[in-house]
């Protein structure tokens, strides 16, 4: 009986000790979440400095940082179709909310193009959907190509002689270039640069024949008279450029308003996700950000964490078909 009593007593002590430790840990975690953030946050952006994505997330970082009471520091990490930044974060950073990344459509496309050691629907916390792009095809204003038909006719007569610059291999712009070439039955030479600004500079310098990019990258040069827009990839012509036809109106089944948002490593605490989502929602709702959206000709596109993750899962599946149409799919 003595041994039985001792065993029960020891088991009871272990139970209560374990419960105390669990409560202490829970309190510690709750305090840590309540204190978040108590130091600067890193925001990784998969494009070079100066382009529309960089400008967008720098402004978002500034505005959301004010909401959170801590600075959000943007780090440019271009490469791998703009997936190097988020995929590196997913592999090496803790899910503590102090390293987050910009997510563009490439994150849900690249695994269909190349073998990767990460999965977009498994390895990320989807924090917030924030906005979207309008993509356009542009040439120099002095170019002999006054229309898409002119460009296609020349490309058919001169295979491989039409070079199209974009913000990098594997990006949405690259995908649209290859898909457009395939639908038009022409051979286009894709040239991927490190940033949108570099692609625009090379077009103006005559090093490429055309550029396919977010309209915000080329609009200043259109307004200055250096570039001319031939086509957009929106569903309908924009009211601020009614004379620019859509790809669909010209017979190319390419409608592509690619959204962007914010992701973190998998396993983030929901309380931290909510704080980040709330701060970035306040940022995109601000008059200051609305002004930037208008200047870059981007669209407002908000989704909370559950909706954003559900959208990502659906988009990941749909991207496979477009990659295959562009003949960029991996074996």
Buried (B, 14 or more C-beta within 10 A) or exposed (E): EEEEEEEEEEEEEEEEEEEEEEEEEEEEEEEBBEEBBEEEBBBBBBBBBBBBBBBBBBBBBBBBBBBBEBBBEBEBBBBBBBBBBBBBBBEEBEBBBBBBBBBBBBBBBBBBBBEBEBEBBEBBBBBBBBBBBBBBBBBBEEBEBEBBEBBBBBBEEEEEEBBBBBBBBBBBBBBBBBBBBBBBEBBBBBBBBBBBBBBBBBBBEEEBBBBBBBBBBBBEBBEEEBBBBBBBBBEEBBEEBEEBBBBBEBEBEBEBBBBBBBBBBBEBBEBBBBBBBBBBBBBBEBEEBEEBBEEBBBEEBBBBBEEBBEBBEEBBEEBBEBBEBBEBBEE
